[in-house]
Amino acid sequence: MGEENKEFDLIIIRLIFLFIRQ
């Protein structure tokens, strides 16, 4: 569970970063 949550967090952070970079 923790590992899956960490991966999900990374994806969300990358998505937000991409959105902010726009």
DSSP file (Angstrom, degrees, kcal/mol; ACC not computed):
  #  RESIDUE AA STRUCTURE BP1 BP2  ACC     N-H-->O    O-->H-N    N-H-->O    O-->H-N    TCO  KAPPA ALPHA  PHI   PSI    X-CA   Y-CA   Z-CA
    1    1 A M     >        0   0    0      0, 0.0     4,-2.4     0, 0.0     5,-0.2   0.000 360.0 360.0 360.0 -50.2    0.0    0.0    0.0
    2    2 A G  H  >  +     0   0    0      1,-0.2     4,-2.3     2,-0.2     5,-0.2   0.914 360.0  50.6 -61.1 -41.8    2.7    2.5    1.0
    3    3 A E  H  > S+     0   0    0      1,-0.2     4,-2.2     2,-0.2    -1,-0.2   0.935 111.1  47.7 -63.3 -44.0    4.7    1.7   -2.1
    4    4 A E  H  > S+     0   0    0      1,-0.2     4,-2.3     2,-0.2    -1,-0.2   0.906 111.0  52.1 -62.8 -39.6    1.8    2.2   -4.4
    5    5 A N  H  X S+     0   0    0     -4,-2.4     4,-2.5     1,-0.2    -1,-0.2   0.897 107.5  52.3 -63.9 -39.3    0.9    5.4   -2.7
    6    6 A K  H  X S+     0   0    0     -4,-2.3     4,-2.2     2,-0.2    -1,-0.2   0.924 109.3  48.9 -64.2 -42.8    4.5    6.7   -3.2
    7    7 A E  H  X S+     0   0    0     -4,-2.2     4,-2.1     1,-0.2    -1,-0.2   0.918 111.1  50.2 -63.1 -41.4    4.3    6.0   -6.9
    8    8 A F  H  X S+     0   0    0     -4,-2.3     4,-2.5     1,-0.2    -1,-0.2   0.909 108.4  52.9 -62.9 -41.6    1.0    7.7   -7.2
    9    9 A D  H  X S+     0   0    0     -4,-2.5     4,-2.8     1,-0.2    -1,-0.2   0.911 107.4  51.8 -60.1 -42.1    2.4   10.8   -5.4
   10   10 A L  H  X S+     0   0    0     -4,-2.2     4,-2.4     1,-0.2    -1,-0.2   0.917 109.5  49.2 -62.7 -42.2    5.3   10.9   -7.9
   11   11 A I  H  X S+     0   0    0     -4,-2.1     4,-2.4     1,-0.2    -1,-0.2   0.924 112.2  48.3 -63.0 -43.6    2.9   10.9  -10.8
   12   12 A I  H  X S+     0   0    0     -4,-2.5     4,-2.8     1,-0.2     5,-0.2   0.930 110.9  50.3 -63.6 -44.3    0.8   13.6   -9.3
   13   13 A I  H  X S+     0   0    0     -4,-2.8     4,-2.7     1,-0.2    -1,-0.2   0.922 111.4  48.7 -60.6 -43.0    3.8   15.8   -8.6
   14   14 A R  H  X S+     0   0    0     -4,-2.4     4,-2.3     2,-0.2    -1,-0.2   0.899 111.5  50.0 -64.4 -39.3    5.1   15.3  -12.2
   15   15 A L  H  X S+     0   0    0     -4,-2.4     4,-2.2     2,-0.2    -2,-0.2   0.928 112.4  46.4 -65.0 -43.9    1.6   16.3  -13.5
   16   16 A I  H  X S+     0   0    0     -4,-2.8     4,-2.8     2,-0.2     5,-0.2   0.923 111.3  52.3 -64.2 -43.2    1.5   19.4  -11.3
   17   17 A F  H  X S+     0   0    0     -4,-2.7     4,-2.6     1,-0.2    -1,-0.2   0.911 109.9  49.0 -59.8 -42.4    5.0   20.3  -12.3
   18   18 A L  H  X S+     0   0    0     -4,-2.3     4,-1.4     1,-0.2    -1,-0.2   0.914 111.8  49.2 -63.4 -42.1    4.1   20.0  -16.0
   19   19 A F  H  < S+     0   0    0     -4,-2.2    -2,-0.2     1,-0.2    -1,-0.2   0.908 112.9  46.5 -64.5 -41.9    1.0   22.1  -15.5
   20   20 A I  H  < S+     0   0    0     -4,-2.8    -1,-0.2     1,-0.2    -2,-0.2   0.898 107.8  56.7 -68.3 -38.9    2.9   24.8  -13.6
   21   21 A R  H  <        0   0    0     -4,-2.6    -1,-0.2     1,-0.3    -2,-0.2   0.817 360.0 360.0 -63.5 -28.4    5.7   24.8  -16.3
   22   22 A Q     <        0   0    0     -4,-1.4    -1,-0.3    -5,-0.2    -2,-0.2   0.542 360.0 360.0 -62.4 360.0    3.0   25.6  -18.9
